[in-house]
Amino acid sequence: MKDCLVYFFNGFLDSGKTSLICTWAGSDDFRKTKLVILATEEGEIEYDDDAYPGAEPIVIIKEPDEITSELMFAIEKEHKPDFLFIEWNGSVSPSKFFDETDVPRRWMLAASIVVVDASTYGEFFRNMQPLFADYYKYGDNILFNRVDPEVNSLPKLRASVKAINPGVNIAFFGEDNEPVLIEDHLPYNLEDNPCLIKDEDFGIFYTDMMDNVNRYNGKRVSLVGRAVVFREMRGKGFALSRPAYTCCSNDIGQIQLLCLYNYKSNFPANEWVKVTGRIRYFEQPDPQTGKKVPMGCLEVENYVLTSKPEVEMVYFS
């Protein structure tokens, strides 16, 4: 028997999960298949025949505490689905499913999708950062919908996710459900020579640069950070470092951009410097997958001592 592909949809109530599921269920890809929808919350949109014309999915409504290994195997035994869509209750950590629930061997996770309403994201993220951190930790695709580029900073939305899960894919959609491209809304102009990265945009620049080789390779930039010297790079390079607030008060790390520069013993280690240079990329193995991935660095042309930023911490929201 072939695999059952599982799609896991997560996000707050009324973020748009049900609408997305209904759209998918009515598409040609899922018609004439054994599709089961397992919903653990009920929003304004209901699952009925009008929601996905031409498709006949089996809809099962359960409370989050009813999601057990026994239920998963019962669904497999009774329905033997080709596809399973799980609409997760956004007020419950997805760890309950991924870490606590066994599933049949032939069930394969095809995608874990987090749907986020950009129009309410700012307030929700500030008040519920640990829950969003769980969303992003267990997600591989983040869909921001109801985006208004005049109101929402796409780079900040993106950076708030990448700070928690750098490997996740992110897409933006406007009120008309049409894609919105982040490169049209960056807070700096990469065509400037050099492009000046403001102190408050350090995190946005870093997360976007690491994912977009073609956009950044060869661009000249100028930015500020603390020059940190590691033993293995002494005399050959340093890291331009900034402290970063990624999720909550107990989750403060460092953003470090590798800078290639030959220097002698009088280099100002641990001092704040303004660095100008050209962005380049090299490949190194991903520590989790072993697959080679591009890593960005800066070929330094010059640097000057400077004062630390007024706000030293990098924030992503």
C-alpha positions as CSV (number, residue, x, y, z in Angstrom):
1,M,0.0,0.0,0.0
2,K,1.3,3.4,-0.9
3,D,2.1,6.1,1.6
4,C,-0.5,8.4,3.2
5,L,0.7,11.9,2.9
6,V,0.0,14.1,5.9
7,Y,-0.4,17.9,5.8
8,F,-0.4,19.6,9.2
9,F,-2.0,23.1,9.4
10,N,-1.3,25.2,12.4
11,G,-2.0,28.8,13.5
12,F,-4.4,30.8,15.7
13,L,-8.2,30.6,15.3
14,D,-9.4,32.6,12.3
15,S,-5.9,32.9,10.8
16,G,-7.2,31.3,7.6
17,K,-6.4,27.6,8.1
18,T,-9.8,26.3,7.2
19,S,-10.1,28.4,4.1
20,L,-6.7,27.2,2.9
21,I,-7.6,23.6,3.6
22,C,-10.9,23.9,1.7
23,T,-9.1,25.5,-1.3
24,W,-6.7,22.6,-1.4
25,A,-9.3,20.0,-0.9
26,G,-11.2,21.3,-3.9
27,S,-8.2,21.4,-6.2
28,D,-7.5,18.8,-8.9
29,D,-4.6,17.3,-6.9
30,F,-6.9,15.9,-4.2
31,R,-10.1,15.1,-6.1
32,K,-10.9,11.5,-6.6
33,T,-8.6,10.5,-3.7
34,K,-9.3,9.3,-0.2
35,L,-8.9,12.5,1.7
36,V,-9.5,12.7,5.5
37,I,-9.7,16.1,7.2
38,L,-9.1,15.9,11.0
39,A,-10.0,19.2,12.6
40,T,-9.3,20.0,16.2
41,E,-11.1,23.4,16.3
42,E,-14.1,25.1,14.6
43,G,-13.8,28.6,13.2
44,E,-16.1,30.8,11.2
45,I,-15.6,28.8,8.1
46,E,-17.3,25.4,8.2
47,Y,-16.5,22.2,6.4
48,D,-19.4,21.4,4.1
49,D,-19.9,20.4,0.5
50,D,-20.1,24.0,-0.7
51,A,-16.5,24.7,0.6
52,Y,-14.8,22.3,-1.8
53,P,-17.1,21.6,-4.8
54,G,-16.3,18.4,-6.6
55,A,-14.5,16.8,-3.7
56,E,-15.8,14.5,-1.0
57,P,-13.4,14.4,1.9
58,I,-14.2,12.7,5.1
59,V,-14.3,15.3,7.9
60,I,-13.6,14.3,11.5
61,I,-14.0,16.8,14.3
62,K,-12.1,16.2,17.6
63,E,-10.9,18.1,20.6
64,P,-7.1,18.4,21.0
65,D,-7.1,16.1,24.0
66,E,-8.8,13.4,21.9
67,I,-5.8,13.3,19.5
68,T,-4.2,10.0,20.5
69,S,-2.2,7.3,18.9
70,E,-5.3,5.1,19.2
71,L,-7.3,7.6,17.2
72,M,-4.6,7.7,14.5
73,F,-4.6,4.0,14.0
74,A,-8.4,3.9,14.1
75,I,-8.5,6.4,11.2
76,E,-6.1,4.3,9.3
77,K,-8.0,1.1,9.9
78,E,-11.4,2.6,9.0
79,H,-10.6,4.9,6.1
80,K,-7.1,4.0,4.8
81,P,-6.6,7.6,3.5
82,D,-4.4,8.7,0.6
83,F,-4.1,12.1,2.2
84,L,-4.7,13.4,5.7
85,F,-5.2,17.1,6.5
86,I,-4.8,18.0,10.1
87,E,-6.2,21.4,11.2
88,W,-4.5,21.9,14.6
89,N,-5.9,24.0,17.4
90,G,-3.6,27.0,17.6
91,S,-3.9,27.3,21.4
92,V,-2.2,23.9,21.9
93,S,1.4,23.3,21.3
94,P,2.0,21.2,18.2
95,S,4.4,19.1,20.3
96,K,1.3,17.2,21.5
97,F,1.0,15.7,18.1
98,F,4.6,15.5,16.9
99,D,6.2,14.4,20.2
100,E,3.4,12.5,21.9
101,T,1.3,10.8,19.2
102,D,2.3,7.6,17.3
103,V,1.0,7.2,13.7
104,P,0.8,4.3,11.3
105,R,4.1,3.5,9.6
106,R,2.8,4.4,6.1
107,W,1.9,7.9,7.2
108,M,4.5,10.4,5.9
109,L,4.6,14.1,6.8
110,A,4.4,16.0,3.5
111,A,4.4,19.5,5.0
112,S,3.8,21.3,8.3
113,I,2.2,24.6,7.4
114,V,1.7,27.6,9.8
115,V,-0.9,30.1,8.7
116,V,-0.5,33.6,10.2
117,D,-2.8,36.6,10.0
118,A,-0.4,39.5,9.4
119,S,-3.1,42.0,10.4
120,T,-3.1,40.8,14.0
121,Y,0.4,39.4,14.2
122,G,2.2,42.2,16.0
123,E,0.0,42.1,19.2
124,F,-0.3,38.3,19.2
125,F,3.5,37.8,18.7
126,R,4.3,40.2,21.5
127,N,2.0,38.5,24.0
128,M,2.4,34.9,22.9
129,Q,6.0,34.5,21.7
130,P,6.6,31.0,23.3
131,L,3.6,29.6,21.4
132,F,4.7,31.2,18.1
133,A,8.2,29.7,18.8
134,D,6.5,26.3,18.9
135,Y,4.6,27.0,15.7
136,Y,7.8,27.8,13.9
137,K,9.9,25.0,15.5
138,Y,7.5,22.4,14.2
139,G,6.7,24.1,10.8
140,D,8.5,24.0,7.5
141,N,6.3,26.4,5.6
142,I,5.0,29.7,7.0
143,L,2.2,31.5,5.1
144,F,1.5,35.1,6.1
145,N,-1.9,36.2,4.7
146,R,-3.8,39.4,4.8
147,V,-0.6,41.3,4.4
148,D,-0.7,45.1,3.8
149,P,2.8,46.2,2.8
150,E,1.9,49.8,3.8
151,V,1.3,48.6,7.3
152,N,3.3,45.4,7.8
153,S,7.0,45.3,7.5
154,L,7.6,42.1,5.5
155,P,11.3,42.0,6.4
156,K,10.4,42.1,10.1
157,L,7.7,39.5,9.7
158,R,10.2,37.3,8.0
159,A,13.0,37.9,10.5
160,S,10.8,37.1,13.5
161,V,10.4,33.6,12.0
162,K,13.9,33.1,10.7
163,A,15.3,33.9,14.2
164,I,13.6,30.8,15.5
165,N,13.8,28.5,12.6
166,P,16.3,29.6,9.9
167,G,15.4,26.7,7.5
168,V,11.7,27.4,7.2
169,N,10.1,28.6,3.9
170,I,8.1,31.8,4.1
171,A,5.5,33.3,1.7
172,F,3.4,36.4,1.9
173,F,-0.1,37.0,0.5
174,G,-2.2,40.1,0.3
175,E,-5.9,40.7,1.1
176,D,-6.6,39.6,-2.5
177,N,-4.6,36.3,-1.9
178,E,-2.0,37.4,-4.5
179,P,1.7,36.9,-3.6
180,V,3.6,39.8,-2.1
181,L,7.3,39.8,-2.8
182,I,9.6,40.7,0.0
183,E,12.4,42.1,-2.3
184,D,10.0,44.9,-3.2
185,H,9.9,46.0,0.5
186,L,13.4,45.8,2.0
187,P,14.3,48.8,4.3
188,Y,17.5,49.4,2.3
189,N,18.6,49.7,-1.3
190,L,21.1,47.1,-2.4
191,E,21.8,49.1,-5.5
192,D,23.5,51.8,-3.3
193,N,27.3,51.5,-3.4
194,P,27.9,50.8,-0.6
195,C,24.4,49.9,0.8
196,L,24.2,51.3,4.3
197,I,22.6,48.8,6.7
198,K,21.1,50.8,9.6
199,D,21.7,49.4,13.1
200,E,18.0,48.5,13.6
201,D,18.1,46.5,10.3
202,F,21.0,44.3,11.1
203,G,18.8,41.3,11.9
204,I,16.7,41.8,8.8
205,F,19.8,42.1,6.6
206,Y,21.4,39.0,8.1
207,T,18.4,36.6,7.8
208,D,17.6,37.8,4.2
209,M,21.2,37.6,3.1
210,M,21.7,34.0,4.3
211,D,18.7,32.8,2.2
212,N,19.2,34.8,-1.0
213,V,22.5,34.3,-2.8
214,N,21.5,35.8,-6.1
215,R,20.1,39.0,-4.4
216,Y,23.2,39.7,-2.3
217,N,26.3,38.1,-3.9
218,G,28.8,40.8,-4.8
219,K,26.9,43.7,-3.2
220,R,28.9,46.2,-1.2
221,V,27.5,47.0,2.2
222,S,28.4,48.9,5.3
223,L,27.2,48.0,8.8
224,V,28.1,48.1,12.5
225,G,28.8,45.3,15.0
226,R,31.3,44.2,17.6
227,A,34.5,42.6,16.2
228,V,34.9,39.2,17.8
229,V,38.1,37.2,17.1
230,F,38.1,33.4,17.3
231,R,41.4,31.6,17.7
232,E,41.1,29.6,14.5
233,M,40.5,32.9,12.5
234,R,43.2,35.0,14.2
235,G,45.0,37.2,11.6
236,K,42.6,36.1,8.8
237,G,39.2,37.2,9.9
238,F,36.7,38.0,12.6
239,A,33.0,37.9,13.3
240,L,30.8,41.0,13.2
241,S,28.5,40.3,16.2
242,R,25.3,41.6,17.6
243,P,23.2,40.2,20.5
244,A,19.7,39.1,19.3
245,Y,16.4,38.6,21.1
246,T,14.9,35.7,19.2
247,C,11.9,34.5,21.3
248,C,11.8,35.3,25.0
249,S,13.9,36.7,27.7
250,N,15.7,33.4,28.2
251,D,16.5,33.1,24.5
252,I,19.1,35.7,23.7
253,G,21.8,34.6,21.3
254,Q,24.4,36.2,19.0
255,I,24.1,37.0,15.3
256,Q,27.6,36.7,13.8
257,L,28.6,37.6,10.3
258,L,31.9,36.1,9.2
259,C,34.3,38.8,7.9
260,L,37.4,37.9,5.9
261,Y,40.3,40.3,6.6
262,N,44.0,40.0,7.0
263,Y,45.2,42.0,10.0
264,K,48.1,42.2,12.5
265,S,48.3,42.2,16.3
266,N,46.9,45.7,16.8
267,F,43.4,44.7,15.6
268,P,40.6,46.1,17.9
269,A,39.1,42.9,19.1
270,N,35.8,43.2,21.0
271,E,35.4,46.8,19.9
272,W,32.5,48.2,17.9
273,V,33.5,48.8,14.3
274,K,31.8,50.0,11.1
275,V,32.8,47.6,8.4
276,T,32.6,48.1,4.6
277,G,33.0,45.2,2.3
278,R,31.6,42.9,-0.4
279,I,29.3,40.0,0.2
280,R,30.5,36.6,-0.9
281,Y,29.3,33.0,-0.4
282,F,30.9,29.7,0.3
283,E,29.5,26.2,0.8
284,Q,29.6,24.2,4.0
285,P,27.7,21.1,5.2
286,D,24.5,21.6,7.1
287,P,25.0,20.2,10.6
288,Q,21.7,18.4,10.5
289,T,21.4,17.1,6.9
290,G,25.0,17.1,5.8
291,K,23.9,18.7,2.5
292,K,26.1,21.6,1.4
293,V,24.4,25.0,1.8
294,P,25.6,28.5,0.9
295,M,26.9,30.6,3.8
296,G,27.4,34.3,3.5
297,C,30.4,36.3,4.5
298,L,31.9,39.7,4.0
299,E,35.2,40.4,2.2
300,V,36.3,43.4,4.2
301,E,37.7,46.4,2.4
302,N,38.1,48.7,5.4
303,Y,36.8,49.3,8.9
304,V,36.7,52.2,11.4
305,L,36.1,52.3,15.2
306,T,32.7,53.5,16.1
307,S,30.3,53.8,19.1
308,K,27.9,51.0,19.9
309,P,24.3,51.3,18.6
310,E,21.8,53.2,20.7
311,V,19.9,50.0,20.9
312,E,22.5,47.2,21.0
313,M,20.0,44.3,21.0
314,V,18.7,43.1,17.7
315,Y,14.9,42.5,17.7
316,F,12.8,40.7,15.1
317,S,9.4,42.2,15.7
